[in-house]
Amino acid sequence: MKPIITIEYCPKCGWMLRSAYMAQELLQTFTDEIKGVMLVPSETGGAFYVFADDLLIFDRKAMERFPEIKELKRLVRDHVSPEKDLGHSDHK
């Protein structure tokens, strides 16, 4: 069963567009590896979390920043398809 990526974001902070952009990038990169990306408006102020199924893979508050898209793709890849080559996104 393919995993679902969930991006939980704070709508009051205006982070819906950022979340939608990240969802688009993940859907484009992992077309065959994931079932989909779900955007979830959070009731917690300042929330920005990314889950692969039920596993938290990024927490904005803990990291004190948002993920770069290359970083997010690597984190998702590591959980859904570790053998997948991300091309230039694999290089730091």
Chimera marker file (.cmm) of the C-alpha trace (Angstrom):
<marker_set name="trace">
<marker id="1" x="0.000" y="0.000" z="0.000" r="1" g="1" b="0" radius="0.5"/>
<marker id="2" x="1.361" y="3.382" z="-0.994" r="1" g="1" b="0" radius="0.5"/>
<marker id="3" x="1.821" y="5.950" z="1.782" r="1" g="1" b="0" radius="0.5"/>
<marker id="4" x="-0.070" y="9.206" z="2.082" r="1" g="1" b="0" radius="0.5"/>
<marker id="5" x="1.950" y="12.328" z="2.800" r="1" g="1" b="0" radius="0.5"/>
<marker id="6" x="0.177" y="14.800" z="5.082" r="1" g="1" b="0" radius="0.5"/>
<marker id="7" x="1.149" y="18.434" z="5.417" r="1" g="1" b="0" radius="0.5"/>
<marker id="8" x="-0.475" y="20.038" z="8.445" r="1" g="1" b="0" radius="0.5"/>
<marker id="9" x="-0.170" y="23.821" z="8.362" r="1" g="1" b="0" radius="0.5"/>
<marker id="10" x="-1.389" y="26.907" z="10.201" r="1" g="1" b="0" radius="0.5"/>
<marker id="11" x="-3.933" y="28.713" z="7.999" r="1" g="1" b="0" radius="0.5"/>
<marker id="12" x="-3.910" y="31.765" z="10.278" r="1" g="1" b="0" radius="0.5"/>
<marker id="13" x="-0.185" y="32.148" z="9.548" r="1" g="1" b="0" radius="0.5"/>
<marker id="14" x="-0.884" y="32.212" z="5.794" r="1" g="1" b="0" radius="0.5"/>
<marker id="15" x="0.993" y="28.994" z="5.062" r="1" g="1" b="0" radius="0.5"/>
<marker id="16" x="-1.576" y="27.381" z="2.750" r="1" g="1" b="0" radius="0.5"/>
<marker id="17" x="0.195" y="28.456" z="-0.464" r="1" g="1" b="0" radius="0.5"/>
<marker id="18" x="3.555" y="27.224" z="0.826" r="1" g="1" b="0" radius="0.5"/>
<marker id="19" x="1.924" y="23.898" z="1.722" r="1" g="1" b="0" radius="0.5"/>
<marker id="20" x="0.241" y="23.629" z="-1.679" r="1" g="1" b="0" radius="0.5"/>
<marker id="21" x="3.550" y="24.302" z="-3.442" r="1" g="1" b="0" radius="0.5"/>
<marker id="22" x="5.262" y="21.578" z="-1.407" r="1" g="1" b="0" radius="0.5"/>
<marker id="23" x="2.379" y="19.181" z="-2.120" r="1" g="1" b="0" radius="0.5"/>
<marker id="24" x="2.699" y="19.864" z="-5.854" r="1" g="1" b="0" radius="0.5"/>
<marker id="25" x="6.441" y="19.189" z="-5.791" r="1" g="1" b="0" radius="0.5"/>
<marker id="26" x="5.974" y="15.940" z="-3.876" r="1" g="1" b="0" radius="0.5"/>
<marker id="27" x="3.197" y="14.741" z="-6.188" r="1" g="1" b="0" radius="0.5"/>
<marker id="28" x="5.320" y="15.477" z="-9.238" r="1" g="1" b="0" radius="0.5"/>
<marker id="29" x="8.420" y="13.775" z="-7.820" r="1" g="1" b="0" radius="0.5"/>
<marker id="30" x="6.736" y="10.724" z="-6.266" r="1" g="1" b="0" radius="0.5"/>
<marker id="31" x="3.984" y="10.007" z="-8.797" r="1" g="1" b="0" radius="0.5"/>
<marker id="32" x="4.438" y="6.235" z="-8.590" r="1" g="1" b="0" radius="0.5"/>
<marker id="33" x="5.531" y="5.961" z="-4.949" r="1" g="1" b="0" radius="0.5"/>
<marker id="34" x="2.786" y="7.737" z="-2.966" r="1" g="1" b="0" radius="0.5"/>
<marker id="35" x="-0.994" y="7.509" z="-2.886" r="1" g="1" b="0" radius="0.5"/>
<marker id="36" x="-1.333" y="11.269" z="-2.514" r="1" g="1" b="0" radius="0.5"/>
<marker id="37" x="-0.651" y="14.381" z="-0.470" r="1" g="1" b="0" radius="0.5"/>
<marker id="38" x="-3.221" y="15.665" z="1.974" r="1" g="1" b="0" radius="0.5"/>
<marker id="39" x="-3.265" y="19.276" z="3.182" r="1" g="1" b="0" radius="0.5"/>
<marker id="40" x="-4.686" y="19.658" z="6.684" r="1" g="1" b="0" radius="0.5"/>
<marker id="41" x="-5.391" y="23.081" z="8.215" r="1" g="1" b="0" radius="0.5"/>
<marker id="42" x="-4.231" y="22.931" z="11.822" r="1" g="1" b="0" radius="0.5"/>
<marker id="43" x="-6.018" y="24.400" z="14.794" r="1" g="1" b="0" radius="0.5"/>
<marker id="44" x="-2.621" y="24.860" z="16.453" r="1" g="1" b="0" radius="0.5"/>
<marker id="45" x="-1.051" y="28.251" z="15.778" r="1" g="1" b="0" radius="0.5"/>
<marker id="46" x="2.317" y="28.105" z="14.061" r="1" g="1" b="0" radius="0.5"/>
<marker id="47" x="1.960" y="24.434" z="13.140" r="1" g="1" b="0" radius="0.5"/>
<marker id="48" x="3.767" y="23.046" z="10.117" r="1" g="1" b="0" radius="0.5"/>
<marker id="49" x="4.234" y="19.288" z="10.186" r="1" g="1" b="0" radius="0.5"/>
<marker id="50" x="4.912" y="16.747" z="7.457" r="1" g="1" b="0" radius="0.5"/>
<marker id="51" x="3.938" y="13.113" z="7.982" r="1" g="1" b="0" radius="0.5"/>
<marker id="52" x="4.546" y="9.994" z="5.896" r="1" g="1" b="0" radius="0.5"/>
<marker id="53" x="1.469" y="8.034" z="6.931" r="1" g="1" b="0" radius="0.5"/>
<marker id="54" x="1.612" y="8.396" z="10.744" r="1" g="1" b="0" radius="0.5"/>
<marker id="55" x="5.360" y="9.051" z="10.965" r="1" g="1" b="0" radius="0.5"/>
<marker id="56" x="6.380" y="12.668" z="11.616" r="1" g="1" b="0" radius="0.5"/>
<marker id="57" x="9.229" y="13.488" z="9.235" r="1" g="1" b="0" radius="0.5"/>
<marker id="58" x="9.417" y="17.282" z="9.648" r="1" g="1" b="0" radius="0.5"/>
<marker id="59" x="8.377" y="19.659" z="12.437" r="1" g="1" b="0" radius="0.5"/>
<marker id="60" x="8.862" y="23.388" z="11.802" r="1" g="1" b="0" radius="0.5"/>
<marker id="61" x="8.881" y="24.288" z="15.504" r="1" g="1" b="0" radius="0.5"/>
<marker id="62" x="11.479" y="21.651" z="16.399" r="1" g="1" b="0" radius="0.5"/>
<marker id="63" x="13.700" y="22.632" z="13.454" r="1" g="1" b="0" radius="0.5"/>
<marker id="64" x="12.995" y="26.374" z="13.903" r="1" g="1" b="0" radius="0.5"/>
<marker id="65" x="12.550" y="26.764" z="10.131" r="1" g="1" b="0" radius="0.5"/>
<marker id="66" x="10.677" y="25.470" z="7.111" r="1" g="1" b="0" radius="0.5"/>
<marker id="67" x="12.182" y="22.664" z="5.042" r="1" g="1" b="0" radius="0.5"/>
<marker id="68" x="13.870" y="23.466" z="1.756" r="1" g="1" b="0" radius="0.5"/>
<marker id="69" x="12.078" y="21.597" z="-1.031" r="1" g="1" b="0" radius="0.5"/>
<marker id="70" x="15.178" y="19.484" z="-1.779" r="1" g="1" b="0" radius="0.5"/>
<marker id="71" x="15.384" y="18.528" z="1.893" r="1" g="1" b="0" radius="0.5"/>
<marker id="72" x="11.693" y="17.640" z="2.023" r="1" g="1" b="0" radius="0.5"/>
<marker id="73" x="12.006" y="15.451" z="-1.068" r="1" g="1" b="0" radius="0.5"/>
<marker id="74" x="14.937" y="13.598" z="0.503" r="1" g="1" b="0" radius="0.5"/>
<marker id="75" x="12.995" y="13.071" z="3.748" r="1" g="1" b="0" radius="0.5"/>
<marker id="76" x="9.970" y="11.731" z="1.896" r="1" g="1" b="0" radius="0.5"/>
<marker id="77" x="12.120" y="9.574" z="-0.378" r="1" g="1" b="0" radius="0.5"/>
<marker id="78" x="13.917" y="8.045" z="2.606" r="1" g="1" b="0" radius="0.5"/>
<marker id="79" x="10.550" y="6.796" z="3.915" r="1" g="1" b="0" radius="0.5"/>
<marker id="80" x="8.672" y="5.879" z="0.753" r="1" g="1" b="0" radius="0.5"/>
<marker id="81" x="11.316" y="4.769" z="-1.750" r="1" g="1" b="0" radius="0.5"/>
<marker id="82" x="14.892" y="4.769" z="-0.355" r="1" g="1" b="0" radius="0.5"/>
<marker id="83" x="16.351" y="3.483" z="-3.636" r="1" g="1" b="0" radius="0.5"/>
<marker id="84" x="14.883" y="6.348" z="-5.717" r="1" g="1" b="0" radius="0.5"/>
<marker id="85" x="17.411" y="8.696" z="-7.294" r="1" g="1" b="0" radius="0.5"/>
<marker id="86" x="16.342" y="12.321" z="-6.917" r="1" g="1" b="0" radius="0.5"/>
<marker id="87" x="18.943" y="13.668" z="-9.335" r="1" g="1" b="0" radius="0.5"/>
<marker id="88" x="20.085" y="17.160" z="-8.367" r="1" g="1" b="0" radius="0.5"/>
<marker id="89" x="17.935" y="17.076" z="-5.206" r="1" g="1" b="0" radius="0.5"/>
<marker id="90" x="20.239" y="14.396" z="-3.802" r="1" g="1" b="0" radius="0.5"/>
<marker id="91" x="23.221" y="16.744" z="-3.870" r="1" g="1" b="0" radius="0.5"/>
<marker id="92" x="23.779" y="19.191" z="-1.056" r="1" g="1" b="0" radius="0.5"/>
<link id1="1" id2="2" r="1" g="1" b="0" radius="0.2"/>
<link id1="2" id2="3" r="1" g="1" b="0" radius="0.2"/>
<link id1="3" id2="4" r="1" g="1" b="0" radius="0.2"/>
<link id1="4" id2="5" r="1" g="1" b="0" radius="0.2"/>
<link id1="5" id2="6" r="1" g="1" b="0" radius="0.2"/>
<link id1="6" id2="7" r="1" g="1" b="0" radius="0.2"/>
<link id1="7" id2="8" r="1" g="1" b="0" radius="0.2"/>
<link id1="8" id2="9" r="1" g="1" b="0" radius="0.2"/>
<link id1="9" id2="10" r="1" g="1" b="0" radius="0.2"/>
<link id1="10" id2="11" r="1" g="1" b="0" radius="0.2"/>
<link id1="11" id2="12" r="1" g="1" b="0" radius="0.2"/>
<link id1="12" id2="13" r="1" g="1" b="0" radius="0.2"/>
<link id1="13" id2="14" r="1" g="1" b="0" radius="0.2"/>
<link id1="14" id2="15" r="1" g="1" b="0" radius="0.2"/>
<link id1="15" id2="16" r="1" g="1" b="0" radius="0.2"/>
<link id1="16" id2="17" r="1" g="1" b="0" radius="0.2"/>
<link id1="17" id2="18" r="1" g="1" b="0" radius="0.2"/>
<link id1="18" id2="19" r="1" g="1" b="0" radius="0.2"/>
<link id1="19" id2="20" r="1" g="1" b="0" radius="0.2"/>
<link id1="20" id2="21" r="1" g="1" b="0" radius="0.2"/>
<link id1="21" id2="22" r="1" g="1" b="0" radius="0.2"/>
<link id1="22" id2="23" r="1" g="1" b="0" radius="0.2"/>
<link id1="23" id2="24" r="1" g="1" b="0" radius="0.2"/>
<link id1="24" id2="25" r="1" g="1" b="0" radius="0.2"/>
<link id1="25" id2="26" r="1" g="1" b="0" radius="0.2"/>
<link id1="26" id2="27" r="1" g="1" b="0" radius="0.2"/>
<link id1="27" id2="28" r="1" g="1" b="0" radius="0.2"/>
<link id1="28" id2="29" r="1" g="1" b="0" radius="0.2"/>
<link id1="29" id2="30" r="1" g="1" b="0" radius="0.2"/>
<link id1="30" id2="31" r="1" g="1" b="0" radius="0.2"/>
<link id1="31" id2="32" r="1" g="1" b="0" radius="0.2"/>
<link id1="32" id2="33" r="1" g="1" b="0" radius="0.2"/>
<link id1="33" id2="34" r="1" g="1" b="0" radius="0.2"/>
<link id1="34" id2="35" r="1" g="1" b="0" radius="0.2"/>
<link id1="35" id2="36" r="1" g="1" b="0" radius="0.2"/>
<link id1="36" id2="37" r="1" g="1" b="0" radius="0.2"/>
<link id1="37" id2="38" r="1" g="1" b="0" radius="0.2"/>
<link id1="38" id2="39" r="1" g="1" b="0" radius="0.2"/>
<link id1="39" id2="40" r="1" g="1" b="0" radius="0.2"/>
<link id1="40" id2="41" r="1" g="1" b="0" radius="0.2"/>
<link id1="41" id2="42" r="1" g="1" b="0" radius="0.2"/>
<link id1="42" id2="43" r="1" g="1" b="0" radius="0.2"/>
<link id1="43" id2="44" r="1" g="1" b="0" radius="0.2"/>
<link id1="44" id2="45" r="1" g="1" b="0" radius="0.2"/>
<link id1="45" id2="46" r="1" g="1" b="0" radius="0.2"/>
<link id1="46" id2="47" r="1" g="1" b="0" radius="0.2"/>
<link id1="47" id2="48" r="1" g="1" b="0" radius="0.2"/>
<link id1="48" id2="49" r="1" g="1" b="0" radius="0.2"/>
<link id1="49" id2="50" r="1" g="1" b="0" radius="0.2"/>
<link id1="50" id2="51" r="1" g="1" b="0" radius="0.2"/>
<link id1="51" id2="52" r="1" g="1" b="0" radius="0.2"/>
<link id1="52" id2="53" r="1" g="1" b="0" radius="0.2"/>
<link id1="53" id2="54" r="1" g="1" b="0" radius="0.2"/>
<link id1="54" id2="55" r="1" g="1" b="0" radius="0.2"/>
<link id1="55" id2="56" r="1" g="1" b="0" radius="0.2"/>
<link id1="56" id2="57" r="1" g="1" b="0" radius="0.2"/>
<link id1="57" id2="58" r="1" g="1" b="0" radius="0.2"/>
<link id1="58" id2="59" r="1" g="1" b="0" radius="0.2"/>
<link id1="59" id2="60" r="1" g="1" b="0" radius="0.2"/>
<link id1="60" id2="61" r="1" g="1" b="0" radius="0.2"/>
<link id1="61" id2="62" r="1" g="1" b="0" radius="0.2"/>
<link id1="62" id2="63" r="1" g="1" b="0" radius="0.2"/>
<link id1="63" id2="64" r="1" g="1" b="0" radius="0.2"/>
<link id1="64" id2="65" r="1" g="1" b="0" radius="0.2"/>
<link id1="65" id2="66" r="1" g="1" b="0" radius="0.2"/>
<link id1="66" id2="67" r="1" g="1" b="0" radius="0.2"/>
<link id1="67" id2="68" r="1" g="1" b="0" radius="0.2"/>
<link id1="68" id2="69" r="1" g="1" b="0" radius="0.2"/>
<link id1="69" id2="70" r="1" g="1" b="0" radius="0.2"/>
<link id1="70" id2="71" r="1" g="1" b="0" radius="0.2"/>
<link id1="71" id2="72" r="1" g="1" b="0" radius="0.2"/>
<link id1="72" id2="73" r="1" g="1" b="0" radius="0.2"/>
<link id1="73" id2="74" r="1" g="1" b="0" radius="0.2"/>
<link id1="74" id2="75" r="1" g="1" b="0" radius="0.2"/>
<link id1="75" id2="76" r="1" g="1" b="0" radius="0.2"/>
<link id1="76" id2="77" r="1" g="1" b="0" radius="0.2"/>
<link id1="77" id2="78" r="1" g="1" b="0" radius="0.2"/>
<link id1="78" id2="79" r="1" g="1" b="0" radius="0.2"/>
<link id1="79" id2="80" r="1" g="1" b="0" radius="0.2"/>
<link id1="80" id2="81" r="1" g="1" b="0" radius="0.2"/>
<link id1="81" id2="82" r="1" g="1" b="0" radius="0.2"/>
<link id1="82" id2="83" r="1" g="1" b="0" radius="0.2"/>
<link id1="83" id2="84" r="1" g="1" b="0" radius="0.2"/>
<link id1="84" id2="85" r="1" g="1" b="0" radius="0.2"/>
<link id1="85" id2="86" r="1" g="1" b="0" radius="0.2"/>
<link id1="86" id2="87" r="1" g="1" b="0" radius="0.2"/>
<link id1="87" id2="88" r="1" g="1" b="0" radius="0.2"/>
<link id1="88" id2="89" r="1" g="1" b="0" radius="0.2"/>
<link id1="89" id2="90" r="1" g="1" b="0" radius="0.2"/>
<link id1="90" id2="91" r="1" g="1" b="0" radius="0.2"/>
<link id1="91" id2="92" r="1" g="1" b="0" radius="0.2"/>
</marker_set>
